[in-house]
Amino acid sequence: MNSPFFQKYLLPGFIFQSLIIGGGYGTGRELVEFFLTAGPLAGLVNMAVATIIWSIVLAVCFEFARMGRCYEYRSFVKGLLGRWWISYEVLYLIGLILVVSVMGSASGEIFLEMFEAPALVGIVMMMGLVGLIVFFGTKLIEKVLSFWSFLLYGAFLIMFGAAFTMFYDTIGNSFDMQPIGSNWALGGIKYAAYNIGLAPAILFCVRHIETRREAYISGLTAGVISMIPALLMFLAMLSQYPDIIQASVPVNLILE
C-alpha cells in the first residue's frame, strides 16, 4: 500500500469505492433502484454510463486539486465555486446526513437479520467505528479503506462465483426478460450525479499525484475501480430476478 503506483493510480479509486458502497450500494438497494428496475441489459448500459461520467469528472477534479494543491474539500470547493462555496457546504452536509442515515439503517437491519439482535446495536457499532477511524486521521483512513476495499472485492468475487456456479442458466436467461421501453441512460446519469458529490471528500489521497497525466489516469481508473464490485453484485442479483426488485436488502436474498 506504500507503493507510489498504488498511491497514485489505485488508492483514489479504492477510497471512492468505499464511500459509495456505504450509502446503499453495499446492500444492493441502490443497484436495484437505479439499474435493475430498467431490466438486466438496460441496467448494464446504465452502469456503463455512470462509470464514464465518474471517470471523466474524477479525472478533472484530481487535476484541479493538483494544480491548486486543494487536498481537502473546503479549499477545493472555494477554488471551484468562489463565493458560492457555501451552497456546496449546505448540500454536502445534507448528503452526509443522508448517507450516514442509510448506512446506519442498513447496518441495523443486517445485524437484526443475521444475529436476531436489536437493530440499534448494529447502528451504534457502525457509528462508533466511523467515529474512531475519523478520530485517528488521514493515514488511518487511507489504510482502513484500502484494506476494506480489498475485502469487499474478495467478498463480491466469492458471491458472484457462487451465484454464477449455482444459477448460471437463470442469470443468462434473465437477459431475455428485458422490459420494452426501458430507460437506457437516465438511471446511470442519476446515479453518477447522486454519488459524484462525494469526490471532494477523497481529495486527501490525491496529494500523492504529481503530474497532469497521473491525475487523468488516476481519475479514469477510479471510475472503473468503483463500479467493478457493483457489476459483480448486479450479475449475482440476476440469479433472483425479478423477485429481488422487491427485497429491502437485496444482498440478503442472494446470500440465502
Backbone bond lengths (Angstrom), bond angles and torsions (degrees), N, CA, C in turn:
res aa  C-N    CA-C-N  psi(-1)  N-CA   C-N-CA  omega(-1)  CA-C   N-CA-C  phi
1 M - - - 1.464 - - 1.531 112.71 -
2 N 1.357 117.05 -13.45 1.458 121.13 178.04 1.522 111.94 -92.03
3 S 1.328 116.99 2.61 1.459 121.50 178.83 1.528 110.19 -67.52
4 P 1.346 118.15 132.86 1.470 120.64 177.47 1.528 112.36 -56.51
5 F 1.330 116.78 -38.21 1.468 120.03 178.93 1.520 110.29 -61.46
6 F 1.323 116.77 -46.63 1.465 120.94 179.60 1.523 110.65 -62.49
7 Q 1.326 117.08 -45.90 1.461 120.83 -176.61 1.527 112.36 -65.89
8 K 1.322 117.29 -33.28 1.462 120.62 -177.04 1.529 112.99 -85.12
9 Y 1.317 116.93 -43.40 1.460 119.85 -169.65 1.531 115.72 -105.98
10 L 1.323 117.93 -21.76 1.463 120.13 -174.76 1.524 113.63 -114.43
11 L 1.335 116.80 -38.19 1.461 120.47 -175.72 1.528 113.53 -55.37
12 P 1.359 120.14 -47.58 1.470 119.03 179.50 1.524 113.04 -57.58
13 G 1.327 116.92 -39.18 1.460 120.14 178.90 1.512 112.41 -65.72
14 F 1.326 116.67 -41.23 1.463 120.16 179.43 1.527 111.28 -67.20
15 I 1.342 116.84 -38.21 1.469 120.06 178.39 1.527 109.93 -66.13
16 F 1.334 117.13 -44.74 1.466 120.73 179.78 1.521 110.29 -63.35
17 Q 1.316 116.83 -41.62 1.462 120.86 178.44 1.520 111.08 -60.72
18 S 1.328 116.88 -42.07 1.464 120.36 179.81 1.518 111.52 -62.00
19 L 1.333 116.54 -37.79 1.465 120.14 -179.96 1.521 111.78 -68.16
20 I 1.320 117.32 -46.19 1.461 118.65 -174.84 1.520 112.48 -76.18
21 I 1.328 117.74 -24.88 1.465 119.53 177.04 1.518 110.40 -65.23
22 G 1.329 117.09 -38.88 1.458 120.81 -175.22 1.508 114.98 -61.89
23 G 1.332 117.90 -33.09 1.453 120.51 -173.71 1.512 116.50 -78.26
24 G 1.315 119.74 2.95 1.460 120.04 179.95 1.507 112.98 145.03
25 Y 1.333 116.47 -26.16 1.458 123.84 176.79 1.528 109.37 -56.77
26 G 1.360 117.63 -40.49 1.455 121.06 -177.59 1.513 113.91 -67.31
27 T 1.327 117.51 -27.87 1.470 120.51 178.49 1.519 111.51 -85.62
28 G 1.335 116.67 -15.20 1.457 121.17 -177.85 1.511 113.66 91.21
29 R 1.337 117.17 -9.26 1.458 119.72 -175.20 1.526 111.94 -66.78
30 E 1.333 116.76 -41.77 1.462 119.42 179.27 1.525 110.92 -65.16
31 L 1.318 116.78 -38.33 1.465 120.02 -179.90 1.523 111.06 -63.68
32 V 1.320 116.19 -34.98 1.464 120.18 176.36 1.519 110.09 -67.74
33 E 1.328 116.53 -49.37 1.464 121.09 -174.14 1.522 113.06 -64.21
34 F 1.326 116.84 -42.23 1.462 120.00 -173.71 1.529 113.88 -94.45
35 F 1.324 117.73 -23.50 1.458 119.90 -173.64 1.527 114.36 -122.59
36 L 1.315 117.24 -54.84 1.462 119.59 -171.26 1.519 112.89 -68.97
37 T 1.326 117.77 -28.12 1.465 119.72 177.79 1.526 111.40 -64.01
38 A 1.332 117.26 -20.80 1.467 121.09 177.47 1.523 111.66 -82.42
39 G 1.331 116.72 -9.56 1.458 120.94 -178.09 1.518 111.01 108.22
40 P 1.319 118.28 160.85 1.470 121.72 -176.89 1.530 114.35 -58.15
41 L 1.330 117.40 -51.15 1.458 120.33 -176.52 1.524 111.60 -72.80
42 A 1.327 116.59 -46.21 1.463 120.07 178.56 1.525 110.64 -63.68
43 G 1.326 116.49 -31.99 1.459 120.24 177.54 1.516 111.71 -62.30
44 L 1.331 116.71 -41.95 1.462 120.61 178.23 1.527 111.21 -64.54
45 V 1.326 116.77 -39.72 1.466 120.43 178.39 1.525 110.00 -64.47
46 N 1.322 117.11 -42.29 1.461 121.03 177.76 1.523 111.42 -62.14
47 M 1.331 116.91 -37.30 1.460 120.18 177.40 1.527 111.03 -64.88
48 A 1.316 116.88 -37.81 1.464 120.84 177.27 1.526 110.55 -64.62
49 V 1.331 116.27 -40.57 1.471 121.01 178.15 1.525 110.29 -61.32
50 A 1.335 116.60 -46.42 1.465 121.19 179.89 1.530 110.94 -62.08
51 T 1.329 116.56 -40.46 1.464 120.87 -179.53 1.521 111.28 -63.21
52 I 1.323 116.81 -43.60 1.469 121.21 179.69 1.524 110.46 -62.36
53 I 1.327 116.91 -44.55 1.468 120.52 179.87 1.522 110.55 -63.19
54 W 1.325 116.54 -47.66 1.473 119.95 178.12 1.524 110.87 -55.89
55 S 1.315 117.02 -48.75 1.464 121.27 -175.50 1.522 111.67 -60.33
56 I 1.321 116.29 -45.59 1.466 120.05 -178.35 1.523 110.97 -66.48
57 V 1.325 116.99 -48.05 1.469 120.63 -177.62 1.525 111.14 -65.30
58 L 1.328 117.40 -42.02 1.466 120.08 179.49 1.525 111.24 -65.07
59 A 1.326 117.32 -38.93 1.464 120.20 178.16 1.525 110.86 -60.86
60 V 1.325 116.46 -44.35 1.469 120.89 179.11 1.530 110.67 -66.17
61 C 1.330 116.85 -42.62 1.469 121.06 179.59 1.528 111.38 -62.32
62 F 1.322 116.64 -42.81 1.465 120.03 -179.07 1.529 110.99 -64.19
63 E 1.323 116.69 -40.83 1.461 119.68 179.73 1.529 110.78 -68.65
64 F 1.325 117.26 -40.31 1.465 121.02 177.61 1.529 110.09 -61.48
65 A 1.325 116.50 -43.62 1.468 121.11 179.36 1.527 110.71 -64.96
66 R 1.325 116.72 -40.23 1.470 120.30 -179.85 1.519 111.33 -64.91
67 M 1.332 116.03 -45.03 1.461 120.07 -178.21 1.527 111.77 -63.98
68 G 1.330 116.37 -41.93 1.460 120.18 -177.99 1.512 113.84 -93.79
69 R 1.350 116.42 0.41 1.466 122.00 -176.29 1.528 110.36 52.06
70 C 1.327 114.70 44.52 1.472 122.07 -179.65 1.525 108.07 -99.83
71 Y 1.304 116.89 87.62 1.455 120.50 -172.99 1.527 114.03 -101.35
72 E 1.321 116.62 13.54 1.465 121.00 170.39 1.520 107.22 -139.89
73 Y 1.322 115.79 153.82 1.461 119.73 -163.90 1.519 113.74 -63.10
74 R 1.339 118.94 -32.47 1.465 119.16 -175.81 1.524 111.64 -68.52
75 S 1.325 118.23 -46.25 1.465 119.82 179.19 1.526 110.38 -66.65
76 F 1.336 116.84 -34.54 1.464 120.68 177.96 1.524 110.73 -63.55
77 V 1.326 116.35 -47.67 1.461 120.62 -177.57 1.525 110.87 -68.75
78 K 1.327 117.62 -37.31 1.465 120.07 176.81 1.523 110.69 -62.85
79 G 1.331 116.52 -41.12 1.453 120.10 178.25 1.516 112.88 -68.09
80 L 1.325 116.37 -31.67 1.465 121.42 -177.47 1.525 112.59 -83.19
81 L 1.337 116.72 -42.78 1.468 121.38 -172.83 1.524 114.29 -107.18
82 G 1.322 117.54 -8.17 1.464 119.26 -179.13 1.518 112.09 64.48
83 R 1.326 116.44 -132.77 1.465 119.98 -176.38 1.526 112.88 -69.99
84 W 1.332 117.31 -10.92 1.466 120.32 -179.99 1.528 111.94 -90.04
85 W 1.323 117.02 9.95 1.465 120.31 -176.70 1.523 112.41 -59.77
86 I 1.333 117.10 -29.19 1.465 120.31 -177.22 1.526 111.55 -63.53
87 S 1.352 116.74 -27.69 1.465 119.44 179.17 1.528 110.31 -64.84
88 Y 1.329 116.15 -37.74 1.467 119.12 176.52 1.520 110.15 -67.93
89 E 1.328 116.45 -37.36 1.463 120.36 179.85 1.526 110.55 -57.37
90 V 1.334 115.70 -43.48 1.466 120.53 179.92 1.528 110.13 -65.03
91 L 1.341 116.33 -48.02 1.464 120.34 -179.58 1.525 111.35 -64.66
92 Y 1.325 116.17 -37.15 1.468 120.64 179.33 1.523 110.71 -64.18
93 L 1.332 116.11 -41.49 1.462 120.68 179.30 1.526 110.65 -64.10
94 I 1.346 115.76 -42.85 1.468 119.72 178.31 1.527 110.33 -62.71
95 G 1.339 115.89 -44.57 1.459 120.16 178.97 1.517 112.20 -63.61
96 L 1.335 116.07 -38.32 1.463 120.13 179.18 1.523 111.06 -63.28
97 I 1.325 115.56 -43.82 1.466 120.10 178.22 1.526 110.33 -61.95
98 L 1.347 115.97 -41.59 1.467 120.79 179.72 1.526 111.19 -62.44
99 V 1.344 116.34 -47.44 1.467 120.52 -177.77 1.521 111.32 -64.41
100 V 1.332 116.27 -45.54 1.469 119.75 179.92 1.526 110.52 -63.92
101 S 1.334 116.47 -37.10 1.466 120.01 178.69 1.521 111.20 -64.80
102 V 1.336 115.96 -44.34 1.468 120.26 178.94 1.520 110.53 -64.50
103 M 1.347 116.33 -42.83 1.463 120.34 178.43 1.522 111.13 -61.11
104 G 1.340 115.64 -44.09 1.455 119.85 179.87 1.516 112.04 -63.71
105 S 1.333 115.71 -44.30 1.460 120.54 179.75 1.527 111.29 -63.13
106 A 1.340 116.00 -45.08 1.467 120.28 179.85 1.527 111.09 -64.45
107 S 1.338 116.49 -41.21 1.472 120.11 178.88 1.519 110.71 -61.38
108 G 1.330 115.89 -43.80 1.457 119.85 179.60 1.512 112.61 -63.69
109 E 1.344 116.31 -42.84 1.468 120.17 -178.24 1.526 111.50 -68.14
110 I 1.345 116.47 -41.03 1.464 120.16 178.38 1.529 110.31 -65.07
111 F 1.334 116.28 -42.20 1.465 120.84 179.37 1.525 110.40 -62.30
112 L 1.335 116.11 -39.60 1.462 120.95 179.60 1.523 111.31 -65.22
113 E 1.343 116.63 -45.55 1.462 120.58 -176.65 1.526 112.73 -71.33
114 M 1.344 116.12 -34.51 1.461 119.21 -175.92 1.527 113.10 -84.13
115 F 1.337 116.52 -37.63 1.463 120.05 -173.65 1.526 113.72 -117.31
116 E 1.347 116.40 -1.93 1.464 121.75 -178.39 1.530 111.26 53.31
117 A 1.314 115.44 36.25 1.463 122.24 176.89 1.524 108.39 -107.61
118 P 1.334 118.76 160.77 1.465 120.84 179.93 1.528 111.80 -54.51
119 A 1.324 116.00 137.24 1.466 120.42 -179.37 1.522 111.47 -59.30
120 L 1.334 116.10 -30.27 1.464 120.38 -178.84 1.530 111.70 -59.34
121 V 1.326 117.08 -32.62 1.468 120.80 179.46 1.527 110.23 -62.85
122 G 1.328 117.02 -45.51 1.458 121.15 178.47 1.519 112.13 -63.48
123 I 1.334 116.30 -39.80 1.468 120.74 179.89 1.521 110.50 -64.23
124 V 1.335 116.71 -47.53 1.467 121.29 -178.92 1.529 110.93 -63.31
125 M 1.325 117.27 -40.60 1.466 120.44 179.48 1.522 111.08 -63.49
126 M 1.334 116.67 -43.62 1.458 120.37 -179.96 1.527 110.92 -63.69
127 M 1.330 117.11 -47.05 1.461 121.12 179.89 1.530 110.85 -61.79
128 G 1.327 116.34 -40.40 1.459 120.33 179.82 1.516 112.56 -63.93
129 L 1.332 117.00 -41.77 1.461 121.27 178.99 1.523 111.46 -65.47
130 V 1.329 116.65 -41.71 1.468 120.61 178.13 1.525 110.14 -61.09
131 G 1.330 116.41 -47.33 1.458 120.54 179.78 1.519 112.37 -61.45
132 L 1.327 117.38 -40.03 1.464 121.93 -179.31 1.524 111.47 -65.33
133 I 1.330 116.49 -44.34 1.467 120.42 -179.24 1.522 110.93 -65.55
134 V 1.328 117.07 -43.81 1.467 121.18 180.00 1.527 110.52 -63.69
135 F 1.325 116.94 -36.62 1.467 121.67 -178.16 1.523 111.78 -58.16
136 F 1.340 117.59 -37.13 1.459 120.91 -175.96 1.527 113.35 -86.75
137 G 1.333 118.71 -2.07 1.452 121.34 167.75 1.519 118.04 90.66
138 T 1.350 113.60 -171.74 1.460 123.44 -169.10 1.523 114.57 -58.32
139 K 1.328 117.32 -48.13 1.467 119.77 -175.09 1.526 111.56 -61.31
140 L 1.337 116.57 -41.70 1.463 119.12 179.01 1.524 110.62 -68.28
141 I 1.336 116.77 -38.31 1.469 120.50 178.75 1.528 109.84 -60.05
142 E 1.342 117.02 -45.45 1.462 120.72 179.01 1.526 111.12 -58.94
143 K 1.327 116.32 -46.81 1.466 120.31 -177.36 1.524 111.79 -67.13
144 V 1.340 115.85 -45.78 1.465 119.80 -177.47 1.524 111.06 -64.74
145 L 1.342 116.97 -47.85 1.460 119.71 -177.12 1.525 111.82 -68.54
146 S 1.340 117.16 -33.93 1.467 119.63 176.86 1.524 110.39 -65.96
147 F 1.330 115.95 -47.82 1.463 120.54 179.19 1.521 110.55 -62.31
148 W 1.345 115.93 -41.58 1.458 121.08 179.20 1.523 110.57 -62.18
149 S 1.332 116.64 -37.81 1.464 120.45 179.41 1.523 111.35 -63.33
150 F 1.335 116.50 -41.30 1.464 119.77 177.51 1.527 110.66 -62.20
151 L 1.331 116.08 -41.97 1.464 119.93 178.35 1.524 110.98 -62.76
152 L 1.337 116.20 -42.11 1.460 120.48 -179.89 1.524 111.21 -64.56
153 Y 1.334 116.24 -43.04 1.464 119.47 177.41 1.524 110.39 -58.02
154 G 1.345 115.45 -45.05 1.457 119.66 179.19 1.516 112.13 -62.27
155 A 1.348 115.86 -43.22 1.468 120.42 -179.19 1.523 111.32 -64.45
156 F 1.340 116.72 -43.20 1.460 120.02 -179.45 1.527 111.25 -67.76
157 L 1.329 116.87 -36.44 1.465 119.82 177.22 1.526 110.97 -64.41
158 I 1.328 116.01 -42.86 1.470 120.06 178.65 1.525 110.52 -64.02
159 M 1.347 116.03 -44.47 1.459 120.09 -179.43 1.530 110.90 -62.49
160 F 1.348 116.26 -44.88 1.459 119.67 178.93 1.524 110.53 -64.03
161 G 1.343 116.78 -43.55 1.459 120.28 -179.77 1.517 112.17 -60.02
162 A 1.340 115.96 -43.23 1.465 120.10 -179.96 1.524 110.99 -66.64
163 A 1.349 115.93 -44.24 1.469 119.93 -179.10 1.525 110.91 -65.17
164 F 1.338 116.49 -42.26 1.463 119.72 -178.80 1.527 110.91 -66.92
165 T 1.327 116.55 -39.73 1.469 120.44 -179.90 1.527 111.57 -62.29
166 M 1.328 115.94 -41.86 1.466 120.17 -175.79 1.525 113.58 -86.81
167 F 1.346 116.85 -28.62 1.470 119.24 -171.99 1.529 112.67 -130.03
168 Y 1.340 118.23 30.87 1.465 118.48 -175.56 1.522 112.23 -60.39
169 D 1.327 117.58 -34.19 1.469 120.02 177.75 1.527 110.67 -66.08
170 T 1.328 116.08 -43.69 1.466 120.90 179.87 1.518 110.72 -63.49
171 I 1.331 116.55 -42.97 1.468 120.55 179.27 1.523 110.19 -62.31
172 G 1.319 117.32 -45.42 1.459 120.55 179.10 1.512 112.89 -64.25
173 N 1.326 116.47 -41.30 1.468 120.71 -179.01 1.523 112.63 -70.91
174 S 1.337 116.99 -21.26 1.468 119.55 -178.21 1.524 111.81 -63.09
175 F 1.330 116.86 -26.62 1.465 119.48 -179.59 1.530 111.60 -70.50
176 D 1.328 117.17 -16.80 1.465 120.53 175.17 1.525 111.42 -79.52
177 M 1.342 116.46 -7.23 1.468 121.54 -177.55 1.523 111.41 -101.13
178 Q 1.332 116.87 18.42 1.459 121.05 -179.65 1.526 110.53 -62.57
179 P 1.359 117.89 120.07 1.470 120.60 -179.80 1.531 111.83 -64.97
180 I 1.315 115.81 148.91 1.467 121.33 176.52 1.529 108.73 -80.12
181 G 1.322 116.06 142.75 1.463 120.11 178.13 1.512 113.87 77.02
182 S 1.325 116.93 24.94 1.463 120.78 -178.60 1.522 111.56 -74.00
183 N 1.318 114.88 161.20 1.455 121.90 175.11 1.529 108.36 -83.38
184 W 1.328 117.56 122.83 1.458 121.52 -174.08 1.525 113.62 -103.92
185 A 1.315 118.81 -2.52 1.468 119.82 -179.42 1.521 113.56 -147.19
186 L 1.333 117.27 -31.25 1.463 120.57 -172.77 1.525 112.33 -60.54
187 G 1.331 116.95 -39.53 1.462 119.80 179.36 1.520 111.70 -60.96
188 G 1.327 116.49 -41.40 1.457 120.83 178.46 1.514 112.28 -66.16
189 I 1.338 116.21 -40.16 1.468 120.37 178.24 1.524 110.48 -64.10
190 K 1.331 116.44 -44.67 1.468 120.56 179.36 1.521 111.38 -63.00
191 Y 1.334 115.99 -43.78 1.463 118.96 -177.32 1.525 111.11 -67.31
192 A 1.327 116.47 -40.35 1.464 120.10 178.35 1.524 110.53 -63.35
193 A 1.335 116.40 -44.12 1.465 120.41 -179.66 1.520 111.33 -66.35
194 Y 1.321 115.97 -36.58 1.463 121.95 -178.85 1.525 111.63 -64.31
195 N 1.324 117.30 -34.41 1.465 121.02 -175.63 1.523 115.08 -100.48
196 I 1.322 117.78 -24.16 1.464 119.43 -172.10 1.522 111.93 -67.30
197 G 1.323 117.57 -18.12 1.467 120.37 176.21 1.513 112.94 -62.55
198 L 1.337 116.77 -14.87 1.465 120.96 177.92 1.526 112.13 -80.86
199 A 1.328 117.73 -7.82 1.468 120.77 -175.98 1.532 113.27 -53.30
200 P 1.346 119.32 -45.54 1.469 118.20 179.66 1.520 114.03 -60.63
201 A 1.325 117.22 -22.10 1.470 120.41 -178.53 1.525 112.60 -73.49
202 I 1.336 118.49 -13.88 1.468 119.99 -178.19 1.526 112.14 -106.16
203 L 1.328 117.07 6.62 1.463 119.90 -174.43 1.521 113.35 -68.70
204 F 1.330 117.41 -16.28 1.466 119.20 177.99 1.523 111.63 -60.67
205 C 1.339 117.29 -26.16 1.467 119.53 -178.97 1.533 111.93 -92.15
206 V 1.331 117.17 -2.36 1.469 120.83 179.61 1.534 110.53 -80.83
207 R 1.325 117.23 -11.28 1.466 120.31 -178.98 1.531 112.34 -61.45
208 H 1.330 117.08 -16.67 1.468 120.50 178.51 1.529 111.71 -76.97
209 I 1.334 117.23 -17.04 1.468 121.97 -176.22 1.528 109.93 -82.41
210 E 1.347 116.93 133.34 1.462 120.90 -174.07 1.525 114.03 -115.22
211 T 1.322 119.15 -23.71 1.462 121.02 -176.01 1.530 111.22 -128.14
212 R 1.329 115.04 163.84 1.469 120.60 178.45 1.528 110.61 -62.20
213 R 1.314 116.18 -41.70 1.466 119.90 179.47 1.527 110.55 -59.41
214 E 1.310 116.80 -44.03 1.464 120.67 178.96 1.521 111.35 -62.83
215 A 1.343 116.26 -39.59 1.468 120.43 -179.97 1.524 110.98 -63.87
216 Y 1.324 116.66 -44.69 1.465 120.12 -178.55 1.532 111.34 -67.64
217 I 1.320 116.85 -44.70 1.469 119.52 179.52 1.521 110.43 -63.40
218 S 1.328 116.48 -42.96 1.464 120.76 179.85 1.523 111.53 -61.63
219 G 1.337 116.61 -42.78 1.462 120.41 179.79 1.516 112.42 -65.73
220 L 1.331 116.11 -45.30 1.464 119.87 179.44 1.527 111.01 -63.47
221 T 1.324 115.81 -39.28 1.465 120.63 178.90 1.522 111.28 -67.97
222 A 1.331 116.63 -37.89 1.470 121.13 -177.44 1.522 111.85 -60.19
223 G 1.328 116.72 -39.79 1.459 119.58 179.06 1.517 112.11 -61.63
224 V 1.330 116.17 -41.45 1.469 120.99 -179.70 1.527 110.76 -70.19
225 I 1.342 116.29 -46.04 1.466 120.73 179.76 1.523 110.84 -56.22
226 S 1.323 116.02 -40.04 1.465 120.72 -176.14 1.518 112.76 -70.94
227 M 1.327 117.64 -27.14 1.461 120.22 -175.32 1.529 113.43 -94.11
228 I 1.319 118.71 -19.75 1.472 119.97 -177.15 1.528 112.75 -57.61
229 P 1.347 120.16 -47.47 1.472 118.62 177.70 1.521 112.50 -61.20
230 A 1.339 116.48 -35.76 1.466 120.18 177.94 1.521 110.39 -63.68
231 L 1.327 116.75 -40.22 1.464 121.17 178.17 1.528 110.78 -62.11
232 L 1.329 116.51 -43.94 1.466 120.24 179.27 1.520 111.14 -62.50
233 M 1.339 116.22 -43.31 1.461 119.44 179.35 1.526 110.89 -67.41
234 F 1.330 116.89 -39.80 1.462 121.28 179.62 1.526 110.37 -59.16
235 L 1.328 116.72 -46.81 1.466 120.52 179.73 1.523 111.21 -64.69
236 A 1.341 116.37 -37.78 1.466 119.43 177.20 1.526 110.75 -65.63
237 M 1.333 117.26 -36.07 1.465 121.02 -179.42 1.519 111.92 -67.28
238 L 1.323 117.05 -23.98 1.465 119.67 178.56 1.523 111.67 -64.61
239 S 1.333 116.66 -17.33 1.467 119.74 177.58 1.526 111.29 -68.52
240 Q 1.350 116.55 -18.21 1.462 120.94 -179.81 1.535 111.68 -119.27
241 Y 1.333 116.21 15.02 1.463 120.83 -179.27 1.534 109.91 -75.79
242 P 1.342 119.65 137.98 1.469 128.89 5.39 1.531 114.36 -96.19
243 D 1.349 118.51 0.39 1.464 120.85 -176.41 1.524 112.54 -58.82
244 I 1.327 116.78 -31.50 1.461 120.84 -174.68 1.527 113.00 -66.45
245 I 1.320 116.91 -18.37 1.467 120.55 -179.58 1.523 111.30 -61.13
246 Q 1.321 117.56 -30.86 1.464 121.67 -177.34 1.529 112.97 -88.88
247 A 1.324 118.63 -6.59 1.470 121.40 -176.18 1.524 110.94 -73.98
248 S 1.337 117.38 134.44 1.467 120.73 179.64 1.527 111.09 -70.42
249 V 1.340 117.34 -36.40 1.470 122.53 174.38 1.531 106.87 -125.55
250 P 1.339 117.69 86.38 1.468 121.49 -173.52 1.524 114.79 -53.85
251 V 1.328 117.68 -34.99 1.462 119.47 -177.44 1.524 111.52 -62.27
252 N 1.329 116.81 -30.94 1.468 119.43 178.83 1.525 111.78 -66.38
253 L 1.341 116.43 -34.05 1.463 120.33 178.58 1.525 110.53 -66.08
254 I 1.328 116.47 -35.85 1.466 120.32 177.74 1.524 110.28 -68.39
255 L 1.327 116.03 -43.07 1.463 120.78 -176.49 1.520 112.64 -69.17
256 E 1.331 117.07 -22.96 1.462 120.28 178.23 1.525 111.27 -69.34
